[in-house]
């Protein structure tokens, strides 16, 4: 089986996969426990939002079809 990443969560008793995956009995797994905080994700989204704001600013140059290389 190729390497596969599957989202999962812990319900307080068991680790449950969030997607349907066909696994054979005794399939070896690696479990990575993620930080409970979304701080890093929030920081990334804030940075991406700022970059998009700069890229799509009101003074952004509008290109026409004539500006395209053929």
PyMOL Python script that loads the backbone (N, CA, C, O; Angstrom):
from pymol import cmd

cmd.read_pdbstr("""\
ATOM      1  N   UNK A   1       0.856  -1.178   0.000  1.00  0.00           N
ATOM      2  CA  UNK A   1       0.000   0.000   0.000  1.00  0.00           C
ATOM      3  C   UNK A   1       0.896   1.232   0.000  1.00  0.00           C
ATOM      4  O   UNK A   1       1.864   1.281   0.758  1.00  0.00           O
ATOM      5  N   UNK A   2       0.596   2.235  -0.836  1.00  0.00           N
ATOM      6  CA  UNK A   2       1.397   3.458  -0.852  1.00  0.00           C
ATOM      7  C   UNK A   2       1.185   4.248   0.441  1.00  0.00           C
ATOM      8  O   UNK A   2       0.193   4.059   1.145  1.00  0.00           O
ATOM      9  N   UNK A   3       2.130   5.130   0.735  1.00  0.00           N
ATOM     10  CA  UNK A   3       2.026   5.994   1.899  1.00  0.00           C
ATOM     11  C   UNK A   3       0.775   6.845   1.770  1.00  0.00           C
ATOM     12  O   UNK A   3       0.497   7.383   0.698  1.00  0.00           O
ATOM     13  N   UNK A   4       0.024   6.969   2.843  1.00  0.00           N
ATOM     14  CA  UNK A   4      -1.264   7.646   2.816  1.00  0.00           C
ATOM     15  C   UNK A   4      -1.420   8.474   4.085  1.00  0.00           C
ATOM     16  O   UNK A   4      -1.118   7.994   5.177  1.00  0.00           O
ATOM     17  N   UNK A   5      -1.883   9.700   3.954  1.00  0.00           N
ATOM     18  CA  UNK A   5      -2.175  10.539   5.111  1.00  0.00           C
ATOM     19  C   UNK A   5      -3.677  10.642   5.262  1.00  0.00           C
ATOM     20  O   UNK A   5      -4.382  10.963   4.305  1.00  0.00           O
ATOM     21  N   UNK A   6      -4.170  10.371   6.462  1.00  0.00           N
ATOM     22  CA  UNK A   6      -5.601  10.375   6.726  1.00  0.00           C
ATOM     23  C   UNK A   6      -5.859  11.186   7.993  1.00  0.00           C
ATOM     24  O   UNK A   6      -5.213  10.963   9.017  1.00  0.00           O
ATOM     25  N   UNK A   7      -6.797  12.120   7.927  1.00  0.00           N
ATOM     26  CA  UNK A   7      -7.174  12.877   9.121  1.00  0.00           C
ATOM     27  C   UNK A   7      -7.884  11.944  10.099  1.00  0.00           C
ATOM     28  O   UNK A   7      -8.605  11.032   9.695  1.00  0.00           O
ATOM     29  N   UNK A   8      -7.669  12.186  11.381  1.00  0.00           N
ATOM     30  CA  UNK A   8      -8.285  11.361  12.424  1.00  0.00           C
ATOM     31  C   UNK A   8      -8.482  12.215  13.669  1.00  0.00           C
ATOM     32  O   UNK A   8      -7.971  13.332  13.753  1.00  0.00           O
ATOM     33  N   UNK A   9      -9.216  11.691  14.619  1.00  0.00           N
ATOM     34  CA  UNK A   9      -9.389  12.378  15.895  1.00  0.00           C
ATOM     35  C   UNK A   9      -9.501  11.351  17.021  1.00  0.00           C
ATOM     36  O   UNK A   9      -9.781  10.175  16.788  1.00  0.00           O
ATOM     37  N   UNK A  10      -9.279  11.817  18.224  1.00  0.00           N
ATOM     38  CA  UNK A  10      -9.370  10.972  19.419  1.00  0.00           C
ATOM     39  C   UNK A  10     -10.666  11.323  20.136  1.00  0.00           C
ATOM     40  O   UNK A  10     -10.891  12.484  20.475  1.00  0.00           O
ATOM     41  N   UNK A  11     -11.510  10.341  20.366  1.00  0.00           N
ATOM     42  CA  UNK A  11     -12.815  10.605  20.984  1.00  0.00           C
ATOM     43  C   UNK A  11     -12.810  10.465  22.503  1.00  0.00           C
ATOM     44  O   UNK A  11     -13.864  10.489  23.138  1.00  0.00           O
ATOM     45  N   UNK A  12     -11.623  10.321  23.080  1.00  0.00           N
ATOM     46  CA  UNK A  12     -11.512  10.122  24.528  1.00  0.00           C
ATOM     47  C   UNK A  12     -11.253   8.677  24.877  1.00  0.00           C
ATOM     48  O   UNK A  12     -10.816   8.369  25.986  1.00  0.00           O
ATOM     49  N   UNK A  13     -11.522   7.787  23.936  1.00  0.00           N
ATOM     50  CA  UNK A  13     -11.276   6.358  24.143  1.00  0.00           C
ATOM     51  C   UNK A  13     -10.486   5.735  22.998  1.00  0.00           C
ATOM     52  O   UNK A  13      -9.614   4.895  23.220  1.00  0.00           O
ATOM     53  N   UNK A  14     -10.793   6.149  21.785  1.00  0.00           N
ATOM     54  CA  UNK A  14     -10.201   5.528  20.607  1.00  0.00           C
ATOM     55  C   UNK A  14      -9.756   6.577  19.590  1.00  0.00           C
ATOM     56  O   UNK A  14     -10.281   7.690  19.558  1.00  0.00           O
ATOM     57  N   UNK A  15      -8.791   6.209  18.769  1.00  0.00           N
ATOM     58  CA  UNK A  15      -8.411   7.031  17.623  1.00  0.00           C
ATOM     59  C   UNK A  15      -9.328   6.610  16.476  1.00  0.00           C
ATOM     60  O   UNK A  15      -9.387   5.433  16.121  1.00  0.00           O
ATOM     61  N   UNK A  16     -10.037   7.570  15.904  1.00  0.00           N
ATOM     62  CA  UNK A  16     -10.998   7.283  14.832  1.00  0.00           C
ATOM     63  C   UNK A  16     -10.567   7.992  13.563  1.00  0.00           C
ATOM     64  O   UNK A  16     -10.264   9.184  13.592  1.00  0.00           O
ATOM     65  N   UNK A  17     -10.536   7.277  12.450  1.00  0.00           N
ATOM     66  CA  UNK A  17     -10.213   7.874  11.163  1.00  0.00           C
ATOM     67  C   UNK A  17     -11.391   8.709  10.692  1.00  0.00           C
ATOM     68  O   UNK A  17     -12.545   8.314  10.860  1.00  0.00           O
ATOM     69  N   UNK A  18     -11.102   9.864  10.102  1.00  0.00           N
ATOM     70  CA  UNK A  18     -12.157  10.755   9.612  1.00  0.00           C
ATOM     71  C   UNK A  18     -12.558  10.448   8.176  1.00  0.00           C
ATOM     72  O   UNK A  18     -13.474  11.074   7.642  1.00  0.00           O
ATOM     73  N   UNK A  19     -11.887   9.498   7.550  1.00  0.00           N
ATOM     74  CA  UNK A  19     -12.193   9.093   6.181  1.00  0.00           C
ATOM     75  C   UNK A  19     -12.310   7.572   6.144  1.00  0.00           C
ATOM     76  O   UNK A  19     -11.739   6.873   6.981  1.00  0.00           O
ATOM     77  N   UNK A  20     -13.047   7.079   5.178  1.00  0.00           N
ATOM     78  CA  UNK A  20     -13.156   5.629   5.001  1.00  0.00           C
ATOM     79  C   UNK A  20     -11.896   5.142   4.289  1.00  0.00           C
ATOM     80  O   UNK A  20     -11.594   5.582   3.180  1.00  0.00           O
ATOM     81  N   UNK A  21     -11.169   4.239   4.928  1.00  0.00           N
ATOM     82  CA  UNK A  21      -9.941   3.687   4.369  1.00  0.00           C
ATOM     83  C   UNK A  21      -9.973   2.175   4.589  1.00  0.00           C
ATOM     84  O   UNK A  21     -10.259   1.698   5.687  1.00  0.00           O
ATOM     85  N   UNK A  22      -9.678   1.442   3.535  1.00  0.00           N
ATOM     86  CA  UNK A  22      -9.627  -0.009   3.646  1.00  0.00           C
ATOM     87  C   UNK A  22      -8.242  -0.421   4.139  1.00  0.00           C
ATOM     88  O   UNK A  22      -7.256  -0.246   3.424  1.00  0.00           O
ATOM     89  N   UNK A  23      -8.159  -0.960   5.341  1.00  0.00           N
ATOM     90  CA  UNK A  23      -6.891  -1.413   5.912  1.00  0.00           C
ATOM     91  C   UNK A  23      -6.980  -2.890   6.228  1.00  0.00           C
ATOM     92  O   UNK A  23      -8.005  -3.386   6.696  1.00  0.00           O
ATOM     93  N   UNK A  24      -5.891  -3.578   5.964  1.00  0.00           N
ATOM     94  CA  UNK A  24      -5.821  -4.992   6.342  1.00  0.00           C
ATOM     95  C   UNK A  24      -5.528  -5.069   7.837  1.00  0.00           C
ATOM     96  O   UNK A  24      -4.938  -4.140   8.388  1.00  0.00           O
ATOM     97  N   UNK A  25      -5.922  -6.147   8.505  1.00  0.00           N
ATOM     98  CA  UNK A  25      -5.566  -6.321   9.912  1.00  0.00           C
ATOM     99  C   UNK A  25      -4.048  -6.229  10.093  1.00  0.00           C
ATOM    100  O   UNK A  25      -3.284  -6.712   9.257  1.00  0.00           O
ATOM    101  N   UNK A  26      -3.630  -5.615  11.175  1.00  0.00           N
ATOM    102  CA  UNK A  26      -2.227  -5.455  11.543  1.00  0.00           C
ATOM    103  C   UNK A  26      -1.453  -4.521  10.616  1.00  0.00           C
ATOM    104  O   UNK A  26      -0.223  -4.556  10.602  1.00  0.00           O
ATOM    105  N   UNK A  27      -2.154  -3.679   9.836  1.00  0.00           N
ATOM    106  CA  UNK A  27      -1.470  -2.685   9.026  1.00  0.00           C
ATOM    107  C   UNK A  27      -0.723  -1.747   9.962  1.00  0.00           C
ATOM    108  O   UNK A  27      -1.288  -1.264  10.942  1.00  0.00           O
ATOM    109  N   UNK A  28       0.543  -1.489   9.664  1.00  0.00           N
ATOM    110  CA  UNK A  28       1.347  -0.602  10.493  1.00  0.00           C
ATOM    111  C   UNK A  28       0.933   0.848  10.244  1.00  0.00           C
ATOM    112  O   UNK A  28       0.724   1.255   9.101  1.00  0.00           O
ATOM    113  N   UNK A  29       0.820   1.614  11.313  1.00  0.00           N
ATOM    114  CA  UNK A  29       0.420   3.006  11.238  1.00  0.00           C
ATOM    115  C   UNK A  29       1.403   3.863  12.027  1.00  0.00           C
ATOM    116  O   UNK A  29       2.043   3.388  12.965  1.00  0.00           O
ATOM    117  N   UNK A  30       1.514   5.131  11.639  1.00  0.00           N
ATOM    118  CA  UNK A  30       2.234   6.131  12.413  1.00  0.00           C
ATOM    119  C   UNK A  30       1.215   7.192  12.792  1.00  0.00           C
ATOM    120  O   UNK A  30       0.508   7.707  11.926  1.00  0.00           O
ATOM    121  N   UNK A  31       1.130   7.523  14.061  1.00  0.00           N
ATOM    122  CA  UNK A  31       0.183   8.527  14.525  1.00  0.00           C
ATOM    123  C   UNK A  31       0.964   9.768  14.946  1.00  0.00           C
ATOM    124  O   UNK A  31       1.888   9.683  15.755  1.00  0.00           O
ATOM    125  N   UNK A  32       0.589  10.917  14.394  1.00  0.00           N
ATOM    126  CA  UNK A  32       1.191  12.191  14.765  1.00  0.00           C
ATOM    127  C   UNK A  32       0.147  12.992  15.518  1.00  0.00           C
ATOM    128  O   UNK A  32      -0.940  13.244  14.999  1.00  0.00           O
ATOM    129  N   UNK A  33       0.469  13.393  16.732  1.00  0.00           N
ATOM    130  CA  UNK A  33      -0.462  14.177  17.532  1.00  0.00           C
ATOM    131  C   UNK A  33      -0.204  15.656  17.232  1.00  0.00           C
ATOM    132  O   UNK A  33       0.909  16.148  17.415  1.00  0.00           O
ATOM    133  N   UNK A  34      -1.233  16.353  16.772  1.00  0.00           N
ATOM    134  CA  UNK A  34      -1.121  17.760  16.412  1.00  0.00           C
ATOM    135  C   UNK A  34      -1.438  18.639  17.611  1.00  0.00           C
ATOM    136  O   UNK A  34      -2.198  18.257  18.500  1.00  0.00           O
ATOM    137  N   UNK A  35      -0.844  19.814  17.615  1.00  0.00           N
ATOM    138  CA  UNK A  35      -1.102  20.786  18.663  1.00  0.00           C
ATOM    139  C   UNK A  35      -2.580  21.138  18.650  1.00  0.00           C
ATOM    140  O   UNK A  35      -3.186  21.261  17.585  1.00  0.00           O
ATOM    141  N   UNK A  36      -3.151  21.299  19.818  1.00  0.00           N
ATOM    142  CA  UNK A  36      -4.576  21.592  19.930  1.00  0.00           C
ATOM    143  C   UNK A  36      -4.914  22.994  19.434  1.00  0.00           C
ATOM    144  O   UNK A  36      -6.080  23.295  19.180  1.00  0.00           O
ATOM    145  N   UNK A  37      -3.917  23.844  19.297  1.00  0.00           N
ATOM    146  CA  UNK A  37      -4.120  25.229  18.879  1.00  0.00           C
ATOM    147  C   UNK A  37      -4.022  25.355  17.367  1.00  0.00           C
ATOM    148  O   UNK A  37      -3.285  24.613  16.717  1.00  0.00           O
ATOM    149  N   UNK A  38      -4.762  26.288  16.823  1.00  0.00           N
ATOM    150  CA  UNK A  38      -4.692  26.581  15.393  1.00  0.00           C
ATOM    151  C   UNK A  38      -3.855  27.829  15.140  1.00  0.00           C
ATOM    152  O   UNK A  38      -4.002  28.469  14.099  1.00  0.00           O
ATOM    153  N   UNK A  39      -2.971  28.185  16.087  1.00  0.00           N
ATOM    154  CA  UNK A  39      -2.185  29.413  15.995  1.00  0.00           C
ATOM    155  C   UNK A  39      -1.385  29.482  14.703  1.00  0.00           C
ATOM    156  O   UNK A  39      -1.426  30.495  14.004  1.00  0.00           O
ATOM    157  N   UNK A  40      -0.649  28.405  14.373  1.00  0.00           N
ATOM    158  CA  UNK A  40       0.186  28.415  13.165  1.00  0.00           C
ATOM    159  C   UNK A  40      -0.674  28.565  11.917  1.00  0.00           C
ATOM    160  O   UNK A  40      -0.315  29.303  10.999  1.00  0.00           O
ATOM    161  N   UNK A  41      -1.796  27.877  11.878  1.00  0.00           N
ATOM    162  CA  UNK A  41      -2.710  27.985  10.730  1.00  0.00           C
ATOM    163  C   UNK A  41      -3.262  29.395  10.625  1.00  0.00           C
ATOM    164  O   UNK A  41      -3.334  29.953   9.530  1.00  0.00           O
ATOM    165  N   UNK A  42      -3.655  29.981  11.759  1.00  0.00           N
ATOM    166  CA  UNK A  42      -4.190  31.334  11.760  1.00  0.00           C
ATOM    167  C   UNK A  42      -3.147  32.341  11.279  1.00  0.00           C
ATOM    168  O   UNK A  42      -3.475  33.266  10.536  1.00  0.00           O
ATOM    169  N   UNK A  43      -1.882  32.164  11.703  1.00  0.00           N
ATOM    170  CA  UNK A  43      -0.812  33.053  11.263  1.00  0.00           C
ATOM    171  C   UNK A  43      -0.599  32.941   9.758  1.00  0.00           C
ATOM    172  O   UNK A  43      -0.397  33.945   9.075  1.00  0.00           O
ATOM    173  N   UNK A  44      -0.646  31.711   9.245  1.00  0.00           N
ATOM    174  CA  UNK A  44      -0.485  31.519   7.803  1.00  0.00           C
ATOM    175  C   UNK A  44      -1.624  32.186   7.039  1.00  0.00           C
ATOM    176  O   UNK A  44      -1.379  32.861   6.039  1.00  0.00           O
ATOM    177  N   UNK A  45      -2.854  32.011   7.487  1.00  0.00           N
ATOM    178  CA  UNK A  45      -4.001  32.600   6.801  1.00  0.00           C
ATOM    179  C   UNK A  45      -3.938  34.124   6.831  1.00  0.00           C
ATOM    180  O   UNK A  45      -4.313  34.780   5.860  1.00  0.00           O
ATOM    181  N   UNK A  46      -3.465  34.690   7.945  1.00  0.00           N
ATOM    182  CA  UNK A  46      -3.322  36.141   8.031  1.00  0.00           C
ATOM    183  C   UNK A  46      -2.279  36.640   7.034  1.00  0.00           C
ATOM    184  O   UNK A  46      -2.500  37.636   6.346  1.00  0.00           O
ATOM    185  N   UNK A  47      -1.138  35.942   6.956  1.00  0.00           N
ATOM    186  CA  UNK A  47      -0.085  36.320   6.014  1.00  0.00           C
ATOM    187  C   UNK A  47      -0.591  36.202   4.573  1.00  0.00           C
ATOM    188  O   UNK A  47      -0.348  37.090   3.756  1.00  0.00           O
ATOM    189  N   UNK A  48      -1.287  35.118   4.262  1.00  0.00           N
ATOM    190  CA  UNK A  48      -1.806  34.912   2.915  1.00  0.00           C
ATOM    191  C   UNK A  48      -2.826  35.990   2.555  1.00  0.00           C
ATOM    192  O   UNK A  48      -2.866  36.460   1.418  1.00  0.00           O
ATOM    193  N   UNK A  49      -3.637  36.372   3.515  1.00  0.00           N
ATOM    194  CA  UNK A  49      -4.630  37.404   3.281  1.00  0.00           C
ATOM    195  C   UNK A  49      -3.968  38.750   2.976  1.00  0.00           C
ATOM    196  O   UNK A  49      -4.402  39.475   2.081  1.00  0.00           O
ATOM    197  N   UNK A  50      -2.909  39.077   3.733  1.00  0.00           N
ATOM    198  CA  UNK A  50      -2.189  40.323   3.464  1.00  0.00           C
ATOM    199  C   UNK A  50      -1.560  40.299   2.073  1.00  0.00           C
ATOM    200  O   UNK A  50      -1.629  41.288   1.343  1.00  0.00           O
ATOM    201  N   UNK A  51      -0.946  39.169   1.702  1.00  0.00           N
ATOM    202  CA  UNK A  51      -0.304  39.050   0.392  1.00  0.00           C
ATOM    203  C   UNK A  51      -1.338  39.168  -0.725  1.00  0.00           C
ATOM    204  O   UNK A  51      -1.075  39.802  -1.748  1.00  0.00           O
ATOM    205  N   UNK A  52      -2.493  38.572  -0.540  1.00  0.00           N
ATOM    206  CA  UNK A  52      -3.557  38.673  -1.537  1.00  0.00           C
ATOM    207  C   UNK A  52      -4.049  40.110  -1.651  1.00  0.00           C
ATOM    208  O   UNK A  52      -4.337  40.583  -2.750  1.00  0.00           O
ATOM    209  N   UNK A  53      -4.147  40.808  -0.519  1.00  0.00           N
ATOM    210  CA  UNK A  53      -4.553  42.206  -0.529  1.00  0.00           C
ATOM    211  C   UNK A  53      -3.585  43.073  -1.315  1.00  0.00           C
ATOM    212  O   UNK A  53      -3.995  43.993  -2.024  1.00  0.00           O
ATOM    213  N   UNK A  54      -2.290  42.773  -1.187  1.00  0.00           N
ATOM    214  CA  UNK A  54      -1.281  43.521  -1.947  1.00  0.00           C
ATOM    215  C   UNK A  54      -1.387  43.187  -3.433  1.00  0.00           C
ATOM    216  O   UNK A  54      -1.322  44.079  -4.278  1.00  0.00           O
ATOM    217  N   UNK A  55      -1.549  41.915  -3.748  1.00  0.00           N
ATOM    218  CA  UNK A  55      -1.611  41.477  -5.145  1.00  0.00           C
ATOM    219  C   UNK A  55      -2.864  41.986  -5.842  1.00  0.00           C
ATOM    220  O   UNK A  55      -2.855  42.189  -7.056  1.00  0.00           O
ATOM    221  N   UNK A  56      -3.922  42.192  -5.106  1.00  0.00           N
ATOM    222  CA  UNK A  56      -5.201  42.612  -5.697  1.00  0.00           C
ATOM    223  C   UNK A  56      -5.575  44.023  -5.264  1.00  0.00           C
ATOM    224  O   UNK A  56      -6.757  44.340  -5.137  1.00  0.00           O
ATOM    225  N   UNK A  57      -4.580  44.866  -5.037  1.00  0.00           N
ATOM    226  CA  UNK A  57      -4.837  46.238  -4.591  1.00  0.00           C
ATOM    227  C   UNK A  57      -5.548  47.038  -5.681  1.00  0.00           C
ATOM    228  O   UNK A  57      -5.537  46.669  -6.855  1.00  0.00           O
ATOM    229  N   UNK A  58      -6.160  48.134  -5.263  1.00  0.00           N
ATOM    230  CA  UNK A  58      -6.902  48.989  -6.206  1.00  0.00           C
ATOM    231  C   UNK A  58      -6.006  49.564  -7.292  1.00  0.00           C
ATOM    232  O   UNK A  58      -6.479  49.855  -8.391  1.00  0.00           O
ATOM    233  N   UNK A  59      -4.703  49.735  -6.998  1.00  0.00           N
ATOM    234  CA  UNK A  59      -3.795  50.311  -7.993  1.00  0.00           C
ATOM    235  C   UNK A  59      -3.102  49.238  -8.835  1.00  0.00           C
ATOM    236  O   UNK A  59      -2.127  49.523  -9.531  1.00  0.00           O
ATOM    237  N   UNK A  60      -3.605  48.012  -8.769  1.00  0.00           N
ATOM    238  CA  UNK A  60      -3.036  46.912  -9.554  1.00  0.00           C
ATOM    239  C   UNK A  60      -3.254  47.190 -11.042  1.00  0.00           C
ATOM    240  O   UNK A  60      -4.328  47.638 -11.443  1.00  0.00           O
ATOM    241  N   UNK A  61      -2.244  46.926 -11.845  1.00  0.00           N
ATOM    242  CA  UNK A  61      -2.326  47.139 -13.297  1.00  0.00           C
ATOM    243  C   UNK A  61      -3.299  46.136 -13.902  1.00  0.00           C
ATOM    244  O   UNK A  61      -3.246  44.947 -13.588  1.00  0.00           O
ATOM    245  N   UNK A  62      -4.176  46.609 -14.759  1.00  0.00           N
ATOM    246  CA  UNK A  62      -5.096  45.729 -15.475  1.00  0.00           C
ATOM    247  C   UNK A  62      -4.487  45.414 -16.837  1.00  0.00           C
ATOM    248  O   UNK A  62      -4.134  46.326 -17.585  1.00  0.00           O
ATOM    249  N   UNK A  63      -4.365  44.165 -17.152  1.00  0.00           N
ATOM    250  CA  UNK A  63      -3.799  43.762 -18.441  1.00  0.00           C
ATOM    251  C   UNK A  63      -4.920  43.382 -19.393  1.00  0.00           C
ATOM    252  O   UNK A  63      -5.945  42.833 -18.988  1.00  0.00           O
ATOM    253  N   UNK A  64      -4.705  43.684 -20.666  1.00  0.00           N
ATOM    254  CA  UNK A  64      -5.690  43.317 -21.680  1.00  0.00           C
ATOM    255  C   UNK A  64      -5.172  42.120 -22.470  1.00  0.00           C
ATOM    256  O   UNK A  64      -4.052  41.661 -22.247  1.00  0.00           O
ATOM    257  N   UNK A  65      -5.978  41.624 -23.378  1.00  0.00           N
ATOM    258  CA  UNK A  65      -5.552  40.506 -24.218  1.00  0.00           C
ATOM    259  C   UNK A  65      -4.350  40.893 -25.063  1.00  0.00           C
ATOM    260  O   UNK A  65      -3.513  40.044 -25.372  1.00  0.00           O
ATOM    261  N   UNK A  66      -4.253  42.154 -25.438  1.00  0.00           N
ATOM    262  CA  UNK A  66      -3.141  42.619 -26.264  1.00  0.00           C
ATOM    263  C   UNK A  66      -1.809  42.518 -25.523  1.00  0.00           C
ATOM    264  O   UNK A  66      -0.752  42.468 -26.151  1.00  0.00           O
ATOM    265  N   UNK A  67      -1.856  42.488 -24.190  1.00  0.00           N
ATOM    266  CA  UNK A  67      -0.637  42.383 -23.384  1.00  0.00           C
ATOM    267  C   UNK A  67      -0.103  40.953 -23.284  1.00  0.00           C
ATOM    268  O   UNK A  67       1.026  40.742 -22.841  1.00  0.00           O
ATOM    269  N   UNK A  68      -0.900  39.984 -23.690  1.00  0.00           N
ATOM    270  CA  UNK A  68      -0.507  38.579 -23.585  1.00  0.00           C
ATOM    271  C   UNK A  68       0.470  38.198 -24.687  1.00  0.00           C
ATOM    272  O   UNK A  68       0.333  38.646 -25.825  1.00  0.00           O
ATOM    273  N   UNK A  69       1.454  37.373 -24.354  1.00  0.00           N
ATOM    274  CA  UNK A  69       2.382  36.860 -25.353  1.00  0.00           C
ATOM    275  C   UNK A  69       1.732  35.700 -26.086  1.00  0.00           C
ATOM    276  O   UNK A  69       1.030  34.887 -25.485  1.00  0.00           O
ATOM    277  N   UNK A  70       1.967  35.631 -27.363  1.00  0.00           N
ATOM    278  CA  UNK A  70       1.408  34.509 -28.137  1.00  0.00           C
ATOM    279  C   UNK A  70       2.524  33.645 -28.635  1.00  0.00           C
ATOM    280  O   UNK A  70       2.276  32.645 -29.309  1.00  0.00           O
TER     281      UNK A  70
END
""", "prot")
cmd.dss("prot")
cmd.show_as("cartoon", "prot")
cmd.util.cbc("prot")
cmd.orient("prot")
